[in-house]
Amino acid sequence: MSKKTCRIGALISGGGSNLQAVIDACAAKAIDAKVVVVGSDNPDAFGLERAKKAGVPTFVADYGAILAAGKKDPASLKPPPNFDAEKILARQKLFPNGNRQKAISYLTARALCEATILEKMPPDSVDLVILAGFMRVVTPYFIDAFNMDPAKPRIMNIHPALLPSFPGVDGYGDTFAYGCKVGGATVHFVDYGEDTGPIIGQKCFAILPDDDLDSVKKKGLALEWQLYPECIQLFAANRLQVSAKKQADGQTRKTVTILPK
Ligand code: GAR
């Protein structure tokens, strides 16, 4: 892949400053990649405007509308034709000990939303999917559509904390509220858990006595804008190797090795 341009499909939910950083890095030829499509679960995401301004095609998979319709009339939630509930249930890690029926309803509704994304952004139309402030969990239905080869995952996420600390929806808020003296951001491959996948890169910053949540977020975002393009370039240059290793704690964990140039 090192010679050809890596085609990126980006998913966003909001402002899209990370998307902008990636678009700019592509334009500056700092990364051998091109953002070829941008999708959002939120029709009002400002990031869609950024994409249009850069001439990148956009689409919306309106999760809010799909999920609300399902709540009103659960029978209307017909799973996509290739949705195998048992297979997805066996793979997912979002409901480890949870209620089976609740898990099936959740996964079916999400798969329905994800089917819209897959229709607009078919797995062979992009080399890499980046979640850039995409505030939805993706299920095995979506992940397996892109990760045909388990050794070559193709979905990345950026998270506003030093994982494995503070997964979830408010990484900087949780870091600050805990009284941490450093904060940071993490780019990782997406696996079946929430913010649990193999870590590709991290950057950290000091949290000083006069910082507040706003300044913490500003420091963090400024690092995200460097970190995401750097990690994407490692992917584009085929320098990321994922392997499963037995760890000292007895668990087998997938980790990323960065190959030399
Ligand atoms: C970023 O801080 C990103 O790390 C975070 O949302 C923000 C999006 O900003 N992502 C998550 O919390 C994912 N769980 P942006 O829209 O300006 O790129």
Residues whose N, C-alpha, C, O or C-beta is under 5 A from the ligand:
A	BS01	GAR	G14 G15 G16 S17 N18 L19 A132 G133 F134 I158 H159 P160 G168 V169
